Amino acid sequence: MTRILLIALALNLTACASYFKKKECESVNWFEHGKKVALRGEWLNSDKLVNECRKVEAEIQESQLDQGFKSGMQKYCSPSYAYQVGKSGDFYSREVCEGPQINVLLAEHKKGVKDYCAKSNGQNAGASGKKYQNICPKDLEPAFLAEYRKGRKRYVQAMISSRESDIHEIETKIASRRADLSYNQGRLGSLEGEVSALEAQRNFTPIANSSQRSYLDGRISSLSTDVSSLRSTVSGIQIDINNLDRERKTKMDEIKEFKAELPSLD
């Protein structure tokens, strides 16, 4: 019986996940998504979202997806965009742009990479927050990286400071929500005690005393509504606190990662 219940629960959770994934898929602008996939230099059949939506048999506007991909591919496979990909410090996907002009595109990308890897661009590249993709030619890399590390160090230090500020703000919110929680838990306990006392009083009230029992029933009903509302409030506050705790932990993990990176930037 336990196994059957577990299987039923698993199926129910799977159904829920599929339902929400389908709802997410329905809200996608498939033209723009197809365009983004192409501008990343990827094929549609390798895109995570497309595959997930197809897996749950969600309704995908395939024609819009295809048109968007073709639009993005047209831009991606242009000399100016190939240059920009290189200038951004990214590799170029030649597979998406196979054709007679591929050599032109690769040449433009190489120019962009050369400009990205210039010593004068190093600090800006590092300060942008984008990690180095090991793309620079060996003759340019040493001078570029020396400057890149300076910019990256400034970025990392700024991120640590920003995350510490975020944590302080989150902890202030947590303290406030915990005060709210304590206050509302106190109110809830008081109301639950009052309801229990009224229920005990009603149980000892003779059935013949209908007016008194009617009054007690009315009070119990009214207070029970308040109790239900307060329980919902308390539950909501606890969820807020849990979410804030998770957010704080995420920020702390990010700080830990940034601090671990700092020694390599000296």
C-alpha positions in Angstrom: 0.0 0.0 0.0 2.8 2.4 0.9 4.5 1.7 -2.4 1.3 2.4 -4.3 0.9 5.7 -2.4 4.4 6.7 -3.2 4.0 5.9 -6.9 0.7 7.9 -7.0 2.4 10.8 -5.3 5.3 10.7 -7.8 2.9 10.6 -10.7 1.0 13.5 -9.2 4.1 15.6 -8.8 5.2 14.8 -12.3 1.8 15.8 -13.6 2.0 19.1 -11.7 5.5 19.8 -13.0 4.3 19.1 -16.6 1.4 21.4 -16.1 3.5 24.3 -14.9 6.1 23.7 -17.6 3.3 23.8 -20.2 2.1 27.1 -18.8 5.6 28.5 -19.0 5.9 27.3 -22.6 2.7 29.0 -23.5 4.0 32.4 -22.4 7.2 32.2 -24.5 7.6 34.6 -27.4 8.9 31.8 -29.8 10.1 34.2 -32.5 12.3 36.0 -30.0 13.5 32.8 -28.4 14.4 31.3 -31.8 16.4 34.5 -32.6 18.2 34.3 -29.2 19.2 30.7 -29.9 20.7 31.6 -33.2 22.5 34.6 -31.8 24.2 32.2 -29.3 25.4 30.2 -32.3 23.4 27.2 -31.3 20.9 24.9 -33.1 17.2 24.7 -32.0 17.5 21.0 -31.2 20.2 21.7 -28.6 18.2 24.4 -26.8 17.1 23.4 -23.3 13.8 25.2 -23.2 12.7 24.0 -26.7 13.5 20.4 -25.7 11.7 20.7 -22.3 8.6 22.1 -23.9 8.6 19.4 -26.6 9.0 16.7 -23.9 5.8 17.8 -22.0 4.1 18.1 -25.4 3.5 21.8 -24.9 2.1 23.9 -27.7 5.1 25.5 -29.5 4.6 28.0 -32.3 7.0 26.1 -34.5 6.7 28.5 -37.4 7.5 31.5 -35.2 10.3 29.6 -33.6 11.8 28.7 -37.1 11.3 32.3 -38.4 13.0 33.7 -35.3 15.9 31.3 -35.7 16.4 32.2 -39.3 16.3 35.9 -38.5 18.9 35.4 -35.8 21.0 33.2 -38.0 21.0 35.9 -40.7 22.4 38.4 -38.2 24.8 35.9 -36.6 26.2 35.0 -39.9 27.1 38.6 -40.9 30.7 39.9 -40.8 29.8 42.7 -38.4 28.3 40.3 -35.9 31.1 37.9 -36.2 33.4 40.7 -35.3 31.3 41.7 -32.3 31.3 38.1 -31.0 35.1 38.2 -31.1 35.3 41.7 -29.6 33.1 40.4 -26.7 35.7 37.7 -26.0 33.5 34.8 -27.2 34.1 31.9 -29.6 32.3 31.8 -32.9 30.2 28.8 -34.0 31.1 28.1 -37.6 28.7 25.2 -37.8 25.7 27.6 -37.8 27.2 29.6 -40.7 28.6 27.0 -43.0 28.8 28.4 -46.5 31.0 30.2 -49.0 31.5 33.2 -46.7 32.6 31.3 -43.7 36.2 32.3 -44.2 35.2 36.0 -44.2 33.2 35.5 -41.0 36.1 33.7 -39.3 38.5 36.5 -40.4 36.2 39.2 -38.9 35.9 37.2 -35.7 39.7 36.9 -35.5 39.9 40.7 -35.8 37.4 41.1 -33.0 39.3 38.7 -30.8 42.5 40.7 -31.5 40.8 43.9 -30.4 39.3 42.2 -27.3 42.8 40.8 -26.4 44.5 44.2 -26.7 46.3 45.2 -23.5 44.4 48.5 -23.5 41.1 46.6 -23.3 42.2 44.3 -20.5 41.0 46.2 -17.5 37.6 47.0 -19.1 37.2 43.4 -20.0 37.9 42.3 -16.4 35.8 45.0 -14.8 32.8 44.0 -17.0 32.3 40.9 -14.9 32.6 38.5 -17.8 35.0 35.7 -17.2 37.9 35.2 -19.6 37.2 32.4 -22.0 40.9 31.5 -22.8 40.4 32.9 -26.3 43.4 35.2 -26.7 46.3 34.3 -29.0 49.4 33.3 -27.1 51.4 36.4 -28.2 48.7 38.7 -26.8 47.5 36.8 -23.7 50.2 37.6 -21.1 49.9 41.4 -21.5 46.1 41.2 -21.7 45.7 39.0 -18.6 47.9 41.3 -16.5 45.5 44.1 -17.1 42.4 41.9 -17.1 43.2 40.7 -13.6 43.4 44.3 -12.4 39.9 45.0 -13.7 38.5 41.6 -12.6 39.9 42.3 -9.0 38.0 45.6 -8.9 34.9 43.8 -10.1 35.2 41.0 -7.5 35.8 43.5 -4.7 32.8 45.5 -5.8 30.6 42.3 -5.9 31.8 41.3 -2.4 30.9 44.7 -1.1 27.5 44.7 -2.9 26.7 41.2 -1.6 27.6 42.2 2.0 25.3 45.2 1.7 22.6 42.9 0.3 23.0 40.5 3.3 22.8 43.4 5.8 19.5 44.5 4.1 18.2 40.9 4.1 19.0 40.4 7.8 17.2 43.6 8.6 14.1 42.3 6.8 14.5 38.9 8.5 14.6 40.6 11.9 11.5 42.6 11.1 9.6 39.5 9.8 10.6 37.5 12.9 9.2 40.3 15.1 6.0 40.1 13.0 6.0 36.3 13.4 6.4 36.5 17.2 3.6 39.1 17.5 1.2 37.1 15.3 2.0 33.8 17.0 1.2 35.5 20.3 -2.1 36.7 18.9 -2.8 33.3 17.5 -2.1 31.5 20.8 -4.3 33.9 22.6 -7.2 33.4 20.2 -6.8 29.7 20.2 -6.9 29.7 24.0 -10.1 31.8 23.9 -11.7 29.5 21.4 -10.8 26.5 23.6 -12.3 28.2 26.7 -15.5 29.1 24.8 -15.8 25.5 23.6 -15.3 24.2 27.1 -18.0 26.7 28.3 -20.4 25.6 25.6 -19.9 21.9 26.5 -20.9 22.7 30.1 -23.9 24.8 29.1 -27.2 22.9 29.3 -28.9 22.2 26.0 -32.0 23.8 27.3 -30.1 27.1 27.5 -30.4 27.6 23.8 -29.7 31.4 23.8 -26.5 31.0 25.7 -25.3 28.1 23.5 -26.3 30.2 20.4 -24.2 33.1 21.6 -21.2 30.8 22.3 -21.5 29.2 18.9 -21.5 32.6 17.3 -18.4 33.7 19.2 -16.6 30.5 18.5 -17.4 30.7 14.8 -16.3 34.4 14.6 -13.0 33.7 16.5 -12.4 30.5 14.5 -12.5 32.7 11.3 -9.9 35.0 12.9 -7.8 32.0 14.0 -7.8 30.6 10.4 -6.8 34.0 9.1 -4.0 34.4 11.6 -2.7 30.9 10.8 -2.5 31.9 7.2 -0.7 35.1 8.2 1.8 33.2 10.3 2.4 30.7 7.6 3.0 33.5 5.0 5.5 35.2 7.4 7.3 31.9 7.9 7.5 31.4 4.2 8.9 35.0 3.8 11.6 34.2 6.4 12.5 30.9 4.8 12.8 32.7 1.4 15.0 35.4 2.9 17.1 32.8 4.6 17.7 31.1 1.3 18.5 34.4 -0.4 21.0 35.3 2.3 22.7 31.9 1.9 22.9 32.4 -1.8 24.6 35.8 -1.3 27.0 34.3 1.3 27.9 31.5 -1.1 28.6 34.1 -3.8 30.8 36.0 -1.4 32.7 32.8 -0.6 33.3 32.1 -4.3 34.5 35.7 -5.0 36.8 35.7 -2.0 38.3 32.4 -3.1 39.0 33.9 -6.5 40.8 37.0 -5.2 44.3 35.4 -4.5 44.5 34.4 -8.2 44.0 38.1 -9.3 47.1 39.5 -7.5 
